Structure formats: C-alpha cells, structure tokens
Amino acid sequence: MKLIYNFLILFITALLLSNSSCKKDKYLKDYDYIIFGSSYGMCAGPNCNTTYLLNDKGAFRSETYLRDNDITLHHVKLSESKFKQLKELSTKIPQQLYTSAKPEETFGCPDCADQGTLYLEIKEKNKSAKKFRIDTNEGSLPEHIKSIAVDIKASIEIAKIL
C-alpha cells in the first residue's frame, strides 16, 4: 500500500512539473515577440509613448518604438520577476486577433479625444506581425477586445512599478 501511495505522489508531482514547463515552452515556442503599451498624441514629456517587448530573452522597455518603428529600441531590460508577471499577457490575447486577416487593425477611436491609445503587436513564429491600436475607452470596444484592453492596462501598471 505504501508503494502505491509513493507511486501516486511521484506521478502527480511529475504531472504538475510537466504541466508548468509546458506553459513556458508554449510561450517560447509560439512567439517571436509581443509588444504592448500606450501612447498619447497630444503629450509632451516622458511616458507619452511607452512600449514593452516580451520575447524569449526577457522584457524590455522603449519610449520611441511607436514613433520610430525600430524593434531594437527596446533596450531597457526589466527584471526577471517583472518578465514572469508580464508574459502572462500572452495567454490572454483573444483568438480573434490571431486569426484576423488584417495586418493592422484599430478598435474604437484611439486618442480621438486625447484619451490615449493602447497598442498591441503580436509576432508568432513563421508569421507576419499583427498590430492593433485600441481605444482606452472600453465602452466603445467589442466584447472580445474589452478584456485584452483591461489586461494591457494592468500589464502597463505592472511594468511601471519599480
């Protein structure tokens, strides 16, 4: 009986460990990168245009990517603990964004009333990048986009905290 009990404990532990490593491997396997952030058109000063890049090397910050469209501008590396929190965003992206035939899409009316824009860019392995501009006013968004807008805002707040 003790042998069966030990075997069950070992089996459950192995199952849990393999399950948790699959999540990490899935992230690393499916994406070249994810970029998210926000911008404000009528803004002067810092934090007007901040994006965060997530890839297999970590999380990185840029304040000029949306202006210059140069991915190498994400050169300020965030801590490993922030990266662990931020990469959860990859599991929350709605399926409709992956399957969209459009390489760029806008939801709502981002920054039309100086409310700012949320930005999301996903680059899956062996596919072209898809870019999304999202209104910060969730009331104007389709249901499947509201949740990712909230998740992007939460991720931006996590990234800002020192």
N, C-alpha and C positions, 0 to 999 in steps of 0.2 A: 504494500500500500504506500509506503514511504517513497519507493522508487517511482511509482506513478505520479505521486504528488510532486516530486522533484522534476520529473519529466515535464509535467504541465507548467510549472513555474518557468522552466528553461524555455519551453515552447512559446509561452506568452511573452516573455522578455524578448526573445528573438523576433517575434512578430511585431512587437512595438518598435523595436530598434529599426527593423527593415522598413516599417511604415514611415517613420520620421525621416529616414535618409532618402526615401523616395521623394518626399516633398522638396528637399533641397536639390536633388538630382533633376527633378522635373523642372524646377525654375532654371537651373543652369543649362539644361538641355534645350528648352523651348525658346529662349530669348537670346538675342544678341544684346539687347538693352531695352530699358523702359525709361522714358523721360517724363517727368511731371513737374508742374509748377504753376506760377501765376505771373500775370503781367498787368500793368496799369498804363494806359496810353497817355493820360494827362498827368504824369507823375514826374517830379523832379527829386533827385536824391537817391539814396540806396534803397534796395529792395523793391524797385519798380519792375524788375524783370528777372525773377529768380527761378531757376530750374534745377532739378536734381536728376542725375543719371544713375540708374542702377544697372550693374552688369556683374559678370562673374568675378570681377576684381574688387567690388565694393560699391559704395555710394559716394557720389561726387556732386559738388555744387558749382553753378555758374550764374553770373549776373548779366551775361551778354549773349547767351546762346540764341534766344529768340530774335535778337537783332542781327546777329552775325551768322547764324545757322552753321556754326562750326562746332562739331561734337567735341573736339579736343579742348574747347574752352571750359569743360567740366574738369577742372584741375584741383579744386579744393576738396580733399578727401575727408569724409565724415568718419566717425568712429565705427568700429565693428558692431557695437551694440545698436547704434542707430540703423546700420545696414540691416541687421537682423529684424528690426521692427519695420523698416520701410519696405523690405521685399515682400511683405505680406500683401502689399497693394497688388502684386502680380496675380494673386489668387482671386481678386475681387473685380477684375475687368470683365464687363459683360461680354458674352459670346457674340452678340450682335456687332461689336466693334471689330472683333477678329474677322468676321465673315463679311464685313462691309466691302463692297466692290470699289468704293471711293478711297483714293489715297489720302485725301484730306476732307474733313467734314466739320461743320460748325453746328452747334446745338444752342438754341436760344439766340440771344442777341448780345454776345460778349462785348463788354466795355461800351455799349451804346449810350449808357447813362453814367459813364465814369465809374461803374461798379467793378471793373476789372474783368479779367479773363482767366479761366483755368485752362491749363494746357496738358495734354496727354499725347505721348508718342510711343508707339509700340513697334518694335522691330523683332519679329520672330525669325528664327533660323531659316535661311534659304527663302526669305520673302522680303518684299519691299516694306519700308517703314510706312506706318499709317499715323497721320497726325490729326488730332482733334482739338478744336477750340470750343470751350464750354462756358456758357453763361454762369456767373456766380449766383444768380437768382434761380434757385431750384424750382420755383413755381412755374417757370417758363419751359421746363425741360420734360422730355418724355420720361416715363417711369424708369426704364432701364438705364437712363443716364443720371437720374437724380442720385441714385446710390453711389455711383462712381464719383460724382461731384463731391458728395459728402466725404468719401474716402480720400479723395485727393486733398481736400481741405485739411482733413485730420493728419494726413501724411506730411503736409507742409508744416503744420504745427509741430509735429514730432521732430522734423528736420531742423526747425528753428531753435528748439530748446538746446541750450549748451550742454 
